[in-house]
Amino acid sequence: MSGSSPSDQPWDQQSSAVVPSSPPPVPYPQQPPAQPPAPYAHQPYPAYPQPASASSGLYLAAAVLNWVVLAITVVSTLGLGIIAAAWMIPMTVMIHKGAKDGYKHTALAVCTLLFCGLIAGILMLVDEGNRRPKPLA
């Protein structure tokens, strides 16, 4: 085996079988040149986000925080804090509505800051950067 040439080994033997050739390529019909795409129509993006169908996170957090502050006030004053509900409940309901409409409510945010709670008011003022101004008419 050591003196045998590589061509003596069976795997190096060339087969004498004829491999059928593939059929000649069939030319495809000429395709018309591709048309360049039409220029895109101007589709402006809105300057402000569309009204959110879901609640805004910071407005919703402010509303929940107002409910918590009201509950703590009522409990800690042994029920006399219910007087605070005269302005906190309507403002909190307005915050819930404002969370869904997508408009800025700066006055409501400032009133919340002054009368309901510092953190809730700041949350509302911070979130107004993502909201569009309310139309005048």
Secondary structure, DSSP 8 states (H G I E B T S, - for coil): -TT--GGGSGGG----------------------------------SS----SS--HHHHHHHHHHHHHHHHHHHHTTTGGGGGHHHHHHHHHHHHHHHHH-B--HHHHHHIIIII-HHHHHHHHHHGGGSB-----
